[in-house]
Amino acid sequence: MMSPLEIAGFVLGLAMVVCNIQQWHWGWPLAIASSVLYFFVFKDSLLYGEAGLQLVFVAISLWGWWQWLRRTDEDQPAVAVQRLSVRGWILVLVCSAALWPALALLLQRFTDSDVAWWDALPTGLSLVGQVLLGRKYLENWLVWVVVNAISVALFAHKGLWLTCVLYAVFTAMSLWGWRSWRQNLALKAG
């Protein structure tokens, strides 16, 4: 059954991603509000990794909002859409590979989660994706495609049907974001 918190988080989450795709800084306060609501939704569903992630998202969203609002001396945005280097990709892969088992083991040891490993995978990848988004790396959208696709299955398992729909829509929106930001990079390069 859908709770009012899940419905409100759903609406705010959609608005947040639209703002992120358009590179509007208002996506960050929407992310904070949605994360607070989803903390309770996930906690009540015993998805402790996802619940804890929402609290981390609040902190990272404050940082991301600051990143996107900062200006250079020429009053230009301090952070512009950019691509990961090979070194950046290696760092993303190493961090992702380290976060997944570390979070899964924490969930196994300290919670009654029945899906610790499947909860930990999108949780760890989401941390990586959120940092990439905050620094406006184009590749953040690829990370979100993977996170969202895995999350659809996880939330279906938990019976969070509205959240399943949300993450399926997020998957499509992540592809839209990838395309939009890639076009933005091409316009700046050419």
Summary of the structure (lengths in Angstrom):
residues: 190
radius of gyration: 16.4
end to end distance: 50.3
largest distance: 53.4
contacts: 617
relative contact order: 0.14
helix: 78%
strand: 2%
